[in-house]
Amino acid sequence: MALSFYGLLEAALLVLNGIAVLHKDRFLKKYGLTVSPHSFESQSSVKNQVVGLILAVQTVMRMPLIPINILVIVFKLLLG
């Protein structure tokens, strides 16, 4: 049970890492996932919510991801 929960947490960490390194101009604009940062239009569409999630992960989670990744690497090195 604990190993499957750890695997789920590790998969979530990998997804967050992937979102954090997405480049706005190269990747997001290519798929039409750009929204002006000062737009006050309705945020209820799925596209706007996905863009908001990506931007939030890129800005808020970038610094906490560094120590979390270091902890996971050390944990993997020590316990395999």
C-alpha positions as CSV (number, residue, x, y, z in Angstrom):
1,M,0.0,0.0,0.0
2,A,2.8,2.4,1.0
3,L,4.8,1.7,-2.1
4,S,1.8,2.3,-4.4
5,F,1.2,5.6,-2.6
6,Y,4.8,6.6,-3.1
7,G,4.6,5.7,-6.7
8,L,1.6,8.0,-7.1
9,L,3.4,10.8,-5.4
10,E,6.4,10.3,-7.6
11,A,4.3,10.3,-10.7
12,A,2.6,13.6,-9.5
13,L,6.1,15.1,-9.0
14,L,7.2,14.1,-12.5
15,V,4.0,15.7,-14.0
16,L,4.7,18.9,-11.9
17,N,8.3,19.0,-13.2
18,G,7.1,18.6,-16.7
19,I,4.6,21.5,-16.4
20,A,7.3,23.7,-14.7
21,V,9.7,23.4,-17.6
22,L,7.2,24.2,-20.4
23,H,8.3,27.2,-22.4
24,K,5.5,29.7,-23.0
25,D,6.6,30.9,-26.4
26,R,7.6,27.6,-27.9
27,F,5.1,25.1,-26.5
28,L,2.1,26.9,-25.2
29,K,1.7,29.3,-28.1
30,K,2.0,26.4,-30.5
31,Y,-1.1,24.8,-29.1
32,G,-3.0,28.1,-28.6
33,L,-2.7,28.1,-24.8
34,T,-1.8,31.7,-24.3
35,V,-3.9,34.2,-22.4
36,S,-2.9,37.8,-21.8
37,P,-2.0,38.1,-18.1
38,H,-4.2,41.2,-17.6
39,S,-7.4,39.8,-19.1
40,F,-10.5,40.2,-17.0
41,E,-12.7,37.9,-19.1
42,S,-14.5,34.9,-17.7
43,Q,-12.1,32.3,-16.4
44,S,-14.7,29.5,-16.6
45,S,-13.5,27.9,-19.9
46,V,-11.4,24.8,-19.7
47,K,-8.7,26.3,-21.8
48,N,-8.3,29.3,-19.5
49,Q,-8.3,27.0,-16.4
50,V,-5.5,24.9,-18.0
51,V,-3.5,27.9,-18.8
52,G,-4.0,29.3,-15.3
53,L,-2.9,25.9,-13.8
54,I,0.2,25.9,-16.0
55,L,1.1,29.5,-15.1
56,A,0.5,28.8,-11.4
57,V,2.8,25.8,-11.4
58,Q,5.4,27.7,-13.3
59,T,5.4,30.6,-10.9
60,V,4.4,29.3,-7.5
61,M,5.8,25.7,-7.5
62,R,9.1,26.3,-9.2
63,M,11.1,27.0,-6.0
64,P,9.4,24.3,-3.8
65,L,10.1,21.8,-6.5
66,I,13.8,22.1,-6.2
67,P,14.1,20.8,-2.6
68,I,11.4,18.2,-3.2
69,N,13.3,16.8,-6.1
70,I,16.5,16.8,-4.1
71,L,14.7,14.9,-1.3
72,V,13.3,12.3,-3.8
73,I,16.8,11.8,-5.4
74,V,18.4,11.3,-2.0
75,F,15.6,8.9,-0.9
76,K,16.0,6.9,-4.2
77,L,19.8,6.8,-3.7
78,L,19.6,5.6,-0.1
79,L,16.7,3.2,-0.4
80,G,16.8,2.2,-4.0
